[in-house]
Amino acid sequence: MPREGDDSEIALLRIQLEACLARNVSLEKENQELRHEAARLKSQISSLKAHDNERKSLLWKKIQNSLEIENASLQKPTAKLAERDSPAENLSPRQAFAAKKDREERIPIPPPKPNANVASFKDENGKKSPSAPAPPPPPPPSRSLSGIRAVRRVPEVVELYRALTRKDARKENKSNPTGVPTVTFTRNMIGEIENRSSYLSAIKSDVERQGQFINFLIKEVESTAFKDMTDVEAFVKWLDEELSSLVDERAVLKHFPWPERKADAMREAAFSYRDLRNLESEVSSFQDNPKEPFIPALRQMQALQDRLEQSINNVERTRESMSKKYRDLQIPWQWMLDTGLIGQMKLSSMRLVKEYMKRIAREMCSSECSQEDNLTLQGVRFAFRVHQVVLTTKP
């Protein structure tokens, strides 16, 4: 009898142990999925930050150039500046850039030419059709200082703020000596502020003066068709530089039939391709540092492999829909296939396996190592993981 009781208790403990192990496996799997999701979100955030910083740098460079030219011109005494002399020390960079918008219409710079291997094509008869000739270089735009005005203090803004934040509207009406209703006074104030705003005036000036320039950009975006992603990257860079001359890209372009879908798709494809290409270059050129401790070195290689797998999974998950959109918009999409950049990324992970196994073999040969079986198993697991990634082919 006691033996039967011991057997039943052992069986119960065994069942509980198996349940705990299954629960542990599920929790580890969930933890791994959460890590992948966090890595994906971090990569998206870093990509968006890089794009935002690049746009800001272009804008601020344009502002600084305009301010430097403006300051250099102000140092030369002329009759026009003497007649229109006004204090402009209080102008902020954004206001100075907005005031500069009253210059003559911008003459666009032609977009970069595609590579020689895709610049022309052959028709059905085998004859080579020449590509359209590039437009002549534009003359240097003339610059003037006729649009610079000083910013004046508007005391009515303070009164508007007090009127909006006062709790009792009746007291405001009683204290108003003119007897004008507060709502009417507020509307008049807002209209007056909008008319005096140099920022809104600059937007109106861009809409009125830069119409030919924006229509040229619209034509270039709609008619562009590339076969190489390097040409797309160059075109997106040129387009961002041209649009940085506007005081507010979104506010100005909404007044024109701007092909937003294609422009955004080209930006998305260019930045995704650039990030993946940089990651592939980082993985393929990775070299282990023998001076670095053993555990941190292995974690670094595992983290790099995690980033690589997560980037590949993100592309493969949306490859069908994104490739269809890129194909419709005449944007290269073959780099998303296993025969393109994605396949190169998978093969570059073999570099990590080589460095990983070398580091484990070096550690096992050292006299201090006492866990050879565990290290061997760890190396084989990593190699098998990369092997599965390289051989996995998704449609």
Secondary structure, DSSP 8 states (H G I E B T S, - for coil): -HHHHHHHHHHHHHHHHHHHHHHHHHHHHHHHHHHHHHHHHHHHHHHHHHHHHHHHHHHHHHHHHHHHHHHHHHTS--HHHHHT----TT--HHHHHHHGGGS------------TTTS-EE-TTS-EE----------------TT-------THHHHHHHHHH-S-HHHHHHH-TT---HHHHHHHHHHHHHHH-HHHHHHHHHHHHSHHHHHHHHHHHHH---SSHHHHHHHHHHHHHHHTTSS-HHHHHTTTT--HHHHHHHHHHHHHHHHHHHHHHHHHT----TTS-HHHHHHHHHHHHHHHHHHHHHHHHSHHHHHHHHHHTT---GGGSTTTHHHHHHHHHHHHHHHHHHHHHHHHHSTT---HHHHHHHHHHHHHHHHHHHH----
